Amino acid sequence: MDSLLTDEEKLLKATVRNFADHELAPRAAAFDEREEFPWENVRALSTLGLMGLTIDEAYGGGGGNYQLMALAMEEVARGCASTSVIHLSHLSLGAECILRYSNDAQKTRHLPELASGAKLAAFCLTEPSSGSDAADMQTTAVMRDGAYVLNGTKTFITNGLEANVLIIFAATDRSKDAKGVSAFIVDGDTPGMERNHQGHKLGMRAAPTAELVFDDCRIPASNLLGEEGQGFAIAMSILDSSRISVAAQAVGIGQAALEAALRYANHRETFGKPIAEHQAIQFMLADMATGLDAARLLTRRAAQLKDTGQAHGRESAMAKLFASEAAHVACDKALQIHGGYGYFRENSVERYYRDVRVTEIYEGTSEIQRLVIARSMLREAL
């Protein structure tokens, strides 16, 4: 894979890999055990310029493309999956909405602090009654006395407890279904918004999840993102590109599991020799590596299409689908190679196994990705 990279990409990959090895990985288990938001990691990401990697240089960002994003995301996830989902939600979901769909005043107000990491972003789409059916929007935004008044509930929101800038999707006209959904930028200290911690997750435990409850939460009309009725299209477009980041994240978790399995197989002995010399172990390692490399290449293809302005929805769905499932297999096989030792929490593969599972659920389940792919092919066949 490295032979396909430019010098700039090789430098970024090496830099983030070194950072992940020396700063993220050593802290990952403790943050996971405590379910503690890793502010230390987020500040370090900011120092490296990763919190604004794809934000325009005019607003203090790195001006990077999605191929760079995928390389950085993989290495961050390899070191600490929880930190990677915080980073992903901030940059390729929340900040990306503002970067692509806000007006000049909104960009000037929000992007510099998001790029520097001084502020954290969140993307708030999912509701208690709507997961895969994102158009079933129960949260409402009603214009009243020159301001929008939000009422409703969002759930499973990454960065929801900590974010200073939240992108909220709400129905401004329930009679229009998806075409009646609008998007808003909501400041974290806005009255009428309650944040409730949703703890005790299986994985990604250091990336707290929140329920957001809006009770007559008034926001200025100037906080509308794009135009009324454009919200669902904004959300779907953002998810198309952010699935590239999720694919890279999954590859990173799977790569961490593969590297752990390789280390263990080389020193663990059975029947008088390292288990790496047993054909059954070699077959598992070969399958893990092949699946992850294929996922990596699918992710790069989707990123290249995005960076060159080409349609990439199907390719992003393919990358996310394949990468999440290949990474799941890699983590499962890594735990199997570790045997009983892999089943205990002090072993990192136990955490990888828990962390990777959600990559097949969020930002569109594997079933939704298959629908996206199939429907795209069927439209072309007409």
Summary of the structure (lengths in Angstrom):
residues: 382
radius of gyration: 20.9
end to end distance: 36.4
largest distance: 79.4
contacts: 1417
relative contact order: 0.12
helix: 61%
strand: 16%
